[in-house]
Amino acid sequence: MTNFYLIRHGETDWNLAGKIQGATDIPLNETGRAQARATGAKMQGRSWDVIVSSPLSRAVETAQIIASYIGLGEPRTVPGIVERNYGAAEGLTGPEVEALYPDDAPVPGRETRGEVQERVVAALHELAAEFRGKNVIVVCHGGVIRAMLHETTGTSFFHERIINGSVHSFHHDDDGLSLVHFNDPLDALTDDLTLPDFEDQQPLERRD
């Protein structure tokens, strides 16, 4: 069994402005760096084996800050956990996207949710094979974490906001991936696989 801890990167100026970032490489702002430090401090005193990151700089810097708190070296970048490519929607706010592409009109160049889910799951399977039995920190993005929540809960949408610097834990074993904790309190490694009830929740605009 491999334990994955998926962490959303710290805040950026585009997060603050409500702009869709996607694959656009926007750096952390000072609030984002403070969030990464807070997450790193919360993770101290636990046994961690490896830390990996999306190649985007906001995730890499978050991972570097966290690694400095928990005694791990430079994070390895994993292309498969990069944020969803939103194509022509990147740099726009939700209302701007709706005005340009109303009623679920196709957005040029936007990666589908299914494509994101497929590549993220494949990347985690590869990491699980490499780090079997380890505690693996994965610093990534809200869209990536949502893809894993969809994969492990079987729901089409996930209502709860995925905040910057938040930690979400998953197990990987011979049966695949399963959610342990949304917003993991990090008070103990746990085998509690009880899933929260997401069936009646509604979608939010994604700006991760």
N, C-alpha and C positions, 0 to 999 in steps of 0.2 A: 504493500500500500504506500502511496505517496501522498503527502499533505501539501496542497497548494494554498497559498495566501495571496489573493489578487488584491492589489492596492491601486486605487485611482491616484494618478499624479496630483500634485498641488495645483493651486489656482494660477491662471494666466490672465492677462489683461482682456483677452477675448472671452474667457469664461465670465469675467466681471461684467463685460458689456453685453453678454447674452448672444455672442456670435458663435456660429457653428465652425468648429476648427477642423475636424476630420483629419486628413493627412497633412494639412498645413502645419509647418513646424514653428509653433509659437512658444517662446520660452516662459518659464515660471516668472511670476512677479514676486515681490517681497512677501506678500501674504502666502503665496504658494510655498516659498522656502520655509516659512515659519510652520506651515502645515506639515511639511515633510519632516522637519525637526521634531514636531510633536508626535508624529507617527513613529519615528525612529526611537524616541524616548520610551514610548509605550511598549515597544517591542523588545526592549532590553530585558535581560534576565531569563530569556527563553533560548532554546537550542535551535539555531538556524544553520542550514547546510549550504545554501546557495541562493543567490539573488540574480534574477534576470530582468530585462527591461525591454519595452518597445524601443525601437531606434529613434523615436522622436525626442527632441531635446528636453521637453517638459517631463517626460517619463525618465529619461536617463539621469537628469539632475536630481529628481526626486529619489531615484534608486541610489545614487551616489551619497546623498545626504543620509538616507536610512542606513546604508551599509556602514557609514562612518560611526553610527551609534551602536551597531551590533557586532562589529568586529569582522565584517566580511570585506573582501577585496572589491575591485572594480566590477560592476555588474556586466554580464554578458548581454548583448542585444540579440533579440529574437524577432526577425521580420514578421513572422506569422501572427504576432500579437499587437501589431500596429493598429491604430484607430481606423475605424471605417472611413473609407474615402467617400466624401459627400459630393464630389464633383463640383458642378457649378454652384452648389449651395454654400460652399465654404466661404466664410467671411460675411455671410448674411445672418440676420436674426430670423427667428421663427416666423414672425409676421411678414418679413420681406420675402421669405421663401413661399409662403402661402399666397402672397400677392402675385408672384411671378409664375408659380406652378400650382394653381388652385385645384382642389378636388382630386388630390393624389395624382396629378399629372406627373409624368416621368421627369426626373431631374437629370440632365445630361451628365454622364460620367459617374453617377452615384452607384456605389457598390450595394448590392442587395443585402438584406439582413441574413438571408440564407448563405450567401457567399462568405460573409463575415463569420458566421457561426461555424461553417465548415472548416475554414482555415485556422480559426482559434482552437477548435477541438483537436485538429490534427497536430498543431504545435504543442498542445499540452500532452497529448499522447506520446509524442516524441520525447518531451522532457521527462515524463513519468518513466519511460523505458530507460532513460539515461540515469535518472536519479531515484531509482526504486528504493522505497523505504525512507526517503529523505523529507525534510521540511523545506519547501521551495517557495521563496518569495517572488512574485511576478508583478512588477510595476507596469501598469498599462493604462487603460482608458475606460471611461464610462460605457462606451459602446461595446467594448470587448467584454466587460463584466456583464452587461445586459445579455450578450450572446450566450454566456455561460449560464446565466440564470434561466434563459429560455431553454437551453439544452437540458438542464438538470431538473427543471420543474415542469416542463411540458406546456408552459403557458405561452401565449402569443405576445403578451405585453407584461411589463413589470412597472408597477405604479410608483413604488418608493424611489425617492431621489437618491442617487448615488453621489455622495458628497466628496469633494476633493480631500484626499488623504485617508479615505475610509478603507477598511480591510474586510475582505469577504473570503471565507474559507471553504475549500472543497476537498473531498477525498477522491483519489483515483485508485481503483483496484481492478481485478479481473473482470468485473461487471461494468466497468466504465467509470464515469464521473458522477459524483453526487454532491449536492450542496450540504454543508455542515451549518454554517452561520452566515446570514446576511448581517453586515455590521458586526463582525466577530469582536467580542469583548476582550479576547486575548488573555483570559484569566487562566486557561489551562488547555492543553491539547485534549481534544474530546473525540469520542466516537459517536456522539449524538447525531443521528442522521435524520431527525425529525424535520420535516419540511414545513415552512409556513404556508398559509393558505393564500394564494395569489389569484384564485380563479375569478373573483369578481372585480378585479382592479382594472383601471383604465389607463391608456397610454399617455405619456407626457412627451412634449417636444424634446428631442434629443439635441444637445448642444455640447457634446463632450469632445 
